[in-house]
Amino acid sequence: MNQPEAGHLEAECLEADYLVVGAGAMGMAFTDVLMTETNATVIMVDRNHKPGGHWTTAYPFVRLHQPSAFYGVNSKPLGENKIDQVGFNKGLYELASAQEVVSYFEQVMREQFLPSGRVRYFPMSDYEGDGHFVSCISGEVTKVKAGKIVDSTYMNVTVPSMRPPPFPVADSMTCLPLNDLVKVTTPKEGYVVIGAGKTGMDACLFLLANGASADDICWIMSRDSWILNRANLQPELITEELASPRTGERNQWDAKDTNDLFDILESSGQLLRIDPDVKPTMYRCATVTMAEIEALRSIKNVVRMGHVTEITNSEITLEEGSIPTTANVLHIDCTADALATRPSVPVFSGNQLTLQTVRTCQQVFSAAFIAFVEATIEEEDEKNRLCTPVPHPDSDIDWLRTTLGTMQNGGIWASVPKLQQWLMKSRLDPFTQPPKEGESTPGFAENVGDMLKGAIRVNELYTQWLGKQEQA
């Protein structure tokens, strides 16, 4: 981060207990728990014009990948906890749209944070480090004297509209972020979806839902992905017909090796793949329904030649070959790394907090949990022990790494009664189970035992895999 540039107008110095950099989902979730658990004052600085982070520039037809019931800030429900009656998510709990998410965060800011008198919010401002931020409109510099600085931007969420395609595109060709799919006004000769992650899946599903023939879609996949079955991630048990058919009853921790593990996870309906004949090498926590899987499987023109390196006037060149294209084809860029795997750093370091995921792919929960630890635990070493980062997954084997990290953290949390009490009451936590009759500590006996057994076996499988890689 840079020092304020010469020529900026110097403003008054503000004071607060916390300076939160970024008013995206993690910054909002963190601040919300501070507001409910402490009497702290907060200054929030954000470069966007309203709260919500990447949601303010997300493609208009995007929806949450998880039920609305588990997203947002801890103090305010998102949505009405309804079951969707139509569409690909029919029969499962509602998924908020981008517009709903942005409106929700704006309500939290304007109806809860600002009226409290304890939060001051500076949108359209760039944080330049060392307690300084600059207005994007006036150029005015503001100094902040804060007890602690909270970086909620470290996870660096990026969507396609935030940057141009990462490969050259000939002037005669059209390559758009999927935000612009809603602006298409005339039929195209064909549609090329570039990207195999959740964004690419959403682009394909949008095209299919709006009348495109599967035969008109070419899907470029650099890697196939293991995908979570959304029916297993619901507030309440979902009927069996909405889940993947279960063809086996083996316990996943009885797996002989990692290949056997993924076979069990697939046969038990926990993980899905689009093409049953292609072994996935990617895992990014994307979720789908069985209806979505069937729709995606209808696309037969799938290109597996690595990443796109260039779009010329007549072809798309890839790392391992090329395919023809024309100026009448719409190329759709879905390659942004929305959930980058960032290096882990200590969450707590003196007067600096760096928000990261402490449960796999649960960003807002993690931010809220970190805030509760900040509010209730004094020793920095203990805070970091409770908040060991679990970086986002990328490859198939990262399912093991992130599962191990999540289990290890869960085992530690289960031994701290006040954390368990908070987890049980947190609407952002769908996983902590209430105590069984006769248990004095919520869920401790059974939950910790299961987590320890699972963690030991995950560690064994992961170590076995690492050994094979070293031999190879």
N, C-alpha and C positions, 0 to 999 in steps of 0.2 A: 504494500500500500504506500502511496506517495504522500509527501508533505503538501500542505496547501500551496497552490501556485501563487506567484507574485501577481498582484492586480486584483485578487479576490477581495471583496469587502469583508472586513473583520466584524464579527457580531459579538453579542454578549456571551458570556460563559454560563452554560446551564449546568445544573447539578442533579444527580439522581443516584439511587443505589445501583441501578443496572442500566447499561446501554446495550440494547438488543439490536444487532445489525441484521436487518432482513425481517420483513413482515409477511413472509411466506407461511406455509402450513406449520413448519417446525417452530419458527419464531413465535407464531400466535399460540401454539399449544404450550410452549414453554412459559410464555408470559401469563397465560390463563392460570396455570397452577401457582405461579408466584403470587398472583392476585388473590387466590383463594386460601393459600397456606401461609402467607406472610403479610406484613404491612409495607412492603417495599415500594419504592417509587421507580418508575421505568421510563426511559426514553427509547422510542423505537424509530429507527431510520431505515428507509426503504427507497430504492430507485424507481419503483413502480408508482402509478398514480393512485392505486388502491391496494388494500391487503390481498394476499392470495398467492404471491410469488408466481411460479410458472403457470398457475391456473389462469392468470390474467391474459396470457398469450397462447393458451392451449387451443387445439383445433376445436371448433364449435360443437362437434358431435361426440367428443370424448366424454366418457363417464368413469366414475371410480371403478377400480378393479375389485374392490371389496365392498361389502354392504355399507351403506351410509351410517349404520348404527355404530361402526367402529372408527369413524373418521371425524376430524375437526378438532375442537377443543373439548376438554373434559367436562366443563361446566354446562355446555349447551348441546342438546341433541341436534343432529343433522337429519333432516327428513322426518317422516312420520312412521317409520318402521313398518312400511307396507310391503306386501308381496306383489311383485310385478305381474300383471295380468296379460301382457302382450310382449312380443319381441323375443330376442334371443335369450333374455334373462327371465323369461316367463316361469313363474313358480318359485322364484328365489327372491330374497329380500332386495329392496330397491337399491339402485346405484345412482347417486346424485350426478347430475350433469355438471359441466364446467360452469355454466351460468349459475346453477344453484350453489356450487361451492364458493364462487366469488361473492355472491350475494350474502351467503352465510357468514363469511369472514368479515365482510363489511358491516354486517349487523353486530357481530361480536365487538368490533372496534368501536362503532358509534353508539351502541346501546349498553355496552358493559365497560369496556376499558376506559374510554374518554370521560364518560359521566362520573367515574369513580374519583377523578381528580388526581389519580396517582400515575396515570399514563399520559405521556405527551408523544405525539405521533408526527413524524416529518416525512411525508411522501415526496416523490420527485427529488430525492437527495442522494448523493453518492458519498459513501463513507470512505475517507481517504487515509484512515489510520491515525493512531496517536490521539484518539478522542476528538478528531475533527470530521465534520461532514460539510458538503457543499451543495447548495441548492442548484438543481439543474435549470431552474427558471431565472433566478436573480443573480446567481454566482456568489451569493453571500455565504461566508464561512461561519460555521457555528462550532464553538468549542464545548465539549462536554466533560465535566469532571464527574466520573462515575466510580463507584466502589468496585464494580466488576463489569467487564465487557463480554457479551455473549455473541459469538459468531454463529448465526443460524444459516449461513450461506455455504458452509464448507462442503456439503454434499453435492453442490453444483449441479442441480437438476437442469437439464437442457432439453428443449423440444425443437422440432425442425424449423419452426418459424423464427427461432432466435438466431439462425445463421444460414448462410448459403449452402448449397450442396457441397460435400467435401471432395468433389471430383469435377473436372472441367466439363462444361456442357456447351456444345456448338450453338452459335447464335440462332440458327434456324430451328432448334429443338426446344420443346417446352418441358421443363422439369420444375415442379412446384412442390412446396411443402403441403402436407395433406390438409392444412388449414384451408387451402384454396379449392379443395374438392367441392365445397358447397357453392362455389362461384361458377361451376361448369354450366354453360348454357346450351351447348350443342354436342351431340353424340360424337365420340371419337372412334377412330379406327381400331383402337385397342388401348388398354391401360397396363402400364408396367409399374408394379409396386416394388420399390427397392427397400429392403429391410425385412428381417425375419422376426423382429421382436413384437411386443404388444402393439406398438404403433402400426407396424405393417399388418398385423392381424386386423386392427380396427379399420384400416384403409380398405382391406379386402371385404370385410363385412359390410362396410358402408356402401361399397359399390354393388355388392350382391343384393343388399336390402333395398337399393334404389333402382333396380331393374337391369343392372349389367349382367350379361351372360358369363358364366364361369369360363367359357371358352374364349372370351374376349380379354381375360385377365392373365397376364404373365407375372409370376411372383418370383422375384430374385431373392433367394435365401443363401446367405453365406454359411449359415449353420442352422440345423434343425434344433428345436428347443423342447425340453421337458417343460410341461405346463401344469400348474396346479388346478385341480378340479374345484371350481367355485362352490359347488354343492356341499363341499366339506368345510367351508368357511362361512357358516351361517350362525345367526344368533340362536337358532333352535334347530333341532333335527329336521332335515328335509326328506321328503318321501323318496323311497328307493329308486323309483323310475327316473328321477332326475340325476341320479348319480351314475358314474361309470359302472358297467357290469363287473361284478367281482367274480373272478374265476379261480381264486385261490384263498386259502385261509392261513397261510404261513405267516408267522411273525417276522417283521422286517429285520429284527435284531438276530434272527437265526440265519441270516444270509451268510453264504460261504465266502463271498468276495463282493466287490462293488458291482460287477455285472449281475450277479445274483440278486443283490439288493435292489437294483433298478427294476429287475423283473418282478420282484415282490411288490414294490411300490406301484408298478403299473397294474399288476393283476389285482391288487387290492383297491384300485380306484383312486389312489392318492395323487399319482402323477399320470398325465396324459401326453400323447404325442400326435401330431397331425398325420404323419405317414407311418403306418405300422411297420413298413419295410426299411425305414431309415433310422439308424440309431442316433438319437440326439446327442450333441456335444455341448449344448448351451442350456443354462438354467438361469432365468432372470426374475423369478417370482411372478411371472404373468399368470393370470387366471382366466379360465374360460368355462363355459357351460358345454354340455354335450351337444346342444343345438348348434352352438358356434363351431365346435369341432367338426360336426357333420357338414356344415356349410363350407368351412375352409377346405375340407377334403374334396369338395366338388371341383376345386381348382386343380387341374391336372398339369398345366404348363408351369412347372416349377423348375427354376434354373439354379443349379448348385455348382457354380464355378468360382466361388469366392466372392470378394467384394468388387463392386463396380469401380473401375479406375478412370473411365471417361465415357461420355456420350458424344459421338461424332454425328455427322450428317446422315450416316447410313447404318451405324451399328453401336451396340453397347459393348464396350470392352471390359472384361473382367480379369481377375488375377489368373484364371485358368482357361481362358477362351473368350469367345465373343458370340453375340447373337445379333441378328438384323433388327433394325427399327426404322421408323420413318417420322417425318415431321407431323404426320397426322395422329401419332400416338401420344398419349399423355403419360409422362413419366412422373411418378409420385415419390418424393424423397421422404423416407421413413427411417433414416439412418442415425438420427441424433441419439446420443447415449443418455437417455433420461435418468438412469440410475447408475452413475459411474461407480466403479470400485475404487474408492479413494484410500490412500494409506491411512492406517489408524494412528491417531495422536491422542495423548491423554485428554479426556473430556475436561478435567479440572487441572489448571496449571496457574497457581497464584491467583491473580485477578482476572484471568482469561478462562472462559468456558467455550469449548468447541463442540457444538451439537453434532452427534453422530447416532447411528442406529445401534441400540443395545439389545434389540431382538430383531431377528432377520426380517428385513423388508417392512418393518413397522416404524415408519418415520415419525408420525405424529405421536404415537404411543411413546416412542423412545424419548422425544423431546419433553413430553409431559412427565415421564418417569424421572428424567434427569433433573427437572425442576423440583420435583418432590424430594429427591435426594439432597439437592442444594438447600432446600428449605429446612430439612430435618436432621441432617448429618453434619457434624462439625469438622472432623478430621479429613484433610484432603486425600490421604492415602486410602482411607476407608471409602470415600466417595468414588475414587477411581476403581477400587476393588469391586464396588457394586455396579459400576458403569463401564465395564470393559466393552469397547466397540466391537460390533459384528459387521464388518464391511459387506456391502452388497455382493451377491454372487454374480458370476459371469459364466463359468463353465459348469458342465454336469457335475463334476466332482465337488464343486462348491456347495452342492446340496449337503454334502457331508460336513464341510467346514463350517457353514453357517448353522446347520443343525447342532453341531457340537458346541459352537459358541453360545447359541441360544440356550441349550440345555445346561451348560456350565453356569451361565448367569442365572437361570431360573433356580438352580440348586442353591446358589448363594442367597438369592432373594428369599427363598422359602425358609431360610434360617433366621430371618429378621422379621419378627412379628408385625412391626408397624408397616413394613413394606407390604407384607401379605394383606394386612387390613386395607391398605390403600388400593392394592391391585384388585381385590375382590369388589371394591366399590367403584372402580374406574370403568366408565362406559367404553373407554378406548381399549380395554383389555378383554378380549373374548376368550382367553385361554385359562386364566386362573379359576380353579373350581372352588366352590364353597366347601366348608368343612363338613365331614361326615359326622353323624351323630356320635357323640362321645369323644371327639377330637378337640383338645383344648386349643391347639394352634391351627389356624385355618389351613387345611389341606396339607399339613406338613408331612405327616407320616407316610402317606401313600405317594404324594406328589414327589417328594424328595427321593424316595426309594426308586420310583420309576425313572426319574430323571438321571439318577446316578447310574443305574443299570444301562439305560440307553446311552448315556455319555461314554461309558466305558466301552461299549460295543462300537459306537461310532468312531471313537478314537482308535480302536483296534483296526477297523476297516480302513480308516484314513491312513494309518501308519502302514498297513499292508500295501495300499495303493502307492504310497510314496516310495516304498521299497522297490516295487516293480518298475516305477519310473526311473529310479537310479540305476537299476540293472539294465534297462533298455538303453 
